[in-house]
Amino acid sequence: MTAFDQIADRILGGGAATEADALAVLQADDAELMSVVAAAGRLRREHFGNTVKVNYLVNLKSGLCPENCNYCSQALGSQAPILKYSWLSKEETLKQAGAGLSGGATRVCMVSSGRGPSDRDIDKVVEMTEALKDSYEGVEVCACLGLLKDGQAERLKAAGVDAYNHNINTAESNHDNIVQTHSYDDRVDTIGKAKSAGLSPCSGLIAGLGETDEQLVEALFALKGLGSDSIPVNFLMPFDGTPYENTWELSPTRCVKILAMARFVCPDKEIRIAGGREMHLRSLQATALQVANSIFLGDYLTSEGQDALSDLEMLRDNGFVILGMDASAFDELIAAHEAGVVHRAHVGSPCSAAGGCGEGCGCGSAEASSDEPSDQGSEHNPSIRRRGAGTEVAANA
């Protein structure tokens, strides 16, 4: 029995991982990787079996953010050539969300750039949520709108929003190094507001920001203390034009160990492999799902993800099923993708940004196509999203 199995035994027996345990997982030799995965995988199977929760992002408002989060392509001062547009309409939001839901997702994550929503912004999200709930039975809705003011979380909850995402991103001891326009306490306050209103708290981190092993452990134990029900683990995508461009601190094995550490610390919580999955895990994506139990389908906020069909085939080929879907229905979904029956949200309307997005996204271009080659998966450049929300190009779903 390995030392990692002993940790898993203790947790399965009702104990908890210590900070020393978490450090031991992070600092394990690469030769021990499969021992780490096997032990953490026992915890994953105990609580989640062979299911994977599939989530889908809709970027309601892209770029134009006044906050200076140094890692973010949408931040103040970023020169990354991303899509920039104001709020999607309700109709466009339904169309984009529908692409992900028909593609296999069960949760729609509606995200908006900015410091935090105005009351008019909340009005928009309330309307969108009510329309989604009316149109898609059983859909879960997660909102991610920034720092919340008093009363806003309650309005979202009343409209049917199920969860609220607001990541702490890094350890408190590292926070001021990555953003200066708001504090760590500001983020914790918003998580508390969401939780108090009855929204499921969704909060995670970004690895690869210059943090130490100890700070990664600090962040995970902070998330445990905050009671985060779902923990998105992002891996830094170093966009050109941001302060973190050309920052490459992560290897595939390092990323798997970070996810395994999260599983040991929070054994019964949803551990979601989020942004940077394809770029940093590469051939170890399926291995990572032996410890994590949730992914995003298709593209991210400003970057492209792996082809949606490849995501679904990866799940099936490794013995997983989508949460809420039996194996036969999963096979039918993949067959529909392969046959082209699941249409990837053909968006026939112009870019929702007033006057077009101005970012070369293909607005109004009859030649725009989701089949165009991209540099997704490049180890040196995140591929900028040029399809889906804010464009007239079919979504990757």
Rosetta blueprint (number, residue, H / E / L):
1 M L
2 T L
3 A H
4 F H
5 D H
6 Q H
7 I H
8 A H
9 D H
10 R H
11 I H
12 L H
13 G L
14 G L
15 G L
16 A L
17 A L
18 T L
19 E H
20 A H
21 D H
22 A H
23 L H
24 A H
25 V H
26 L H
27 Q L
28 A L
29 D L
30 D H
31 A H
32 E H
33 L H
34 M H
35 S H
36 V H
37 V H
38 A H
39 A H
40 A H
41 G H
42 R H
43 L H
44 R H
45 R H
46 E H
47 H H
48 F H
49 G L
50 N L
51 T E
52 V E
53 K E
54 V E
55 N E
56 Y E
57 L E
58 V E
59 N E
60 L E
61 K E
62 S E
63 G L
64 L L
65 C L
66 P L
67 E L
68 N L
69 C L
70 N L
71 Y L
72 C L
73 S L
74 Q L
75 A L
76 L L
77 G L
78 S L
79 Q L
80 A L
81 P L
82 I L
83 L L
84 K L
85 Y E
86 S L
87 W L
88 L L
89 S L
90 K H
91 E H
92 E H
93 T H
94 L H
95 K H
96 Q H
97 A H
98 G H
99 A H
100 G H
101 L H
102 S H
103 G L
104 G L
105 A L
106 T L
107 R E
108 V E
109 C E
110 M E
111 V E
112 S E
113 S L
114 G L
115 R L
116 G L
117 P L
118 S L
119 D H
120 R H
121 D H
122 I H
123 D H
124 K H
125 V H
126 V H
127 E H
128 M H
129 T H
130 E H
131 A H
132 L H
133 K H
134 D H
135 S H
136 Y L
137 E L
138 G L
139 V L
140 E E
141 V E
142 C E
143 A E
144 C E
145 L L
146 G L
147 L L
148 L L
149 K L
150 D L
151 G L
152 Q H
153 A H
154 E H
155 R H
156 L H
157 K H
158 A H
159 A H
160 G L
161 V L
162 D L
163 A E
164 Y E
165 N E
166 H L
167 N L
168 I L
169 N E
170 T L
171 A L
172 E H
173 S H
174 N H
175 H H
176 D H
177 N H
178 I H
179 V L
180 Q L
181 T L
182 H L
183 S L
184 Y H
185 D H
186 D H
187 R H
188 V H
189 D H
190 T H
191 I H
192 G H
193 K H
194 A H
195 K H
196 S H
197 A L
198 G L
199 L L
200 S E
201 P E
202 C E
203 S L
204 G L
205 L E
206 I E
207 A E
208 G L
209 L L
210 G L
211 E L
212 T L
213 D H
214 E H
215 Q H
216 L H
217 V H
218 E H
219 A H
220 L H
221 F H
222 A H
223 L H
224 K H
225 G H
226 L H
227 G L
228 S L
229 D L
230 S E
231 I E
232 P E
233 V E
234 N E
235 F E
236 L L
237 M L
238 P L
239 F L
240 D L
241 G L
242 T L
243 P L
244 Y L
245 E L
246 N L
247 T L
248 W L
249 E L
250 L L
251 S L
252 P H
253 T H
254 R H
255 C H
256 V H
257 K H
258 I H
259 L H
260 A H
261 M H
262 A H
263 R H
264 F H
265 V H
266 C L
267 P L
268 D L
269 K L
270 E E
271 I E
272 R E
273 I E
274 A L
275 G L
276 G L
277 R H
278 E H
279 M H
280 H H
281 L H
282 R H
283 S H
284 L H
285 Q H
286 A H
287 T H
288 A H
289 L L
290 Q L
291 V L
292 A L
293 N L
294 S E
295 I E
296 F E
297 L L
298 G L
299 D L
300 Y L
301 L L
302 T L
303 S E
304 E L
305 G L
306 Q L
307 D L
308 A H
309 L H
310 S H
311 D H
312 L H
313 E H
314 M H
315 L H
316 R H
317 D H
318 N L
319 G L
320 F L
321 V E
322 I E
323 L L
324 G L
325 M L
326 D L
327 A H
328 S H
329 A H
330 F H
331 D H
332 E H
333 L H
334 I H
335 A H
336 A H
337 H H
338 E H
339 A H
340 G L
341 V L
342 V L
343 H L
344 R L
345 A L
346 H L
347 V L
348 G L
349 S L
350 P L
351 C L
352 S L
353 A L
354 A L
355 G L
356 G L
357 C L
358 G L
359 E L
360 G L
361 C L
362 G L
363 C L
364 G L
365 S L
366 A L
367 E L
368 A L
369 S L
370 S L
371 D L
372 E L
373 P L
374 S L
375 D L
376 Q L
377 G L
378 S L
379 E L
380 H L
381 N L
382 P L
383 S L
384 I E
385 R L
386 R L
387 R L
388 G L
389 A L
390 G L
391 T L
392 E L
393 V L
394 A L
395 A L
396 N L
397 A L
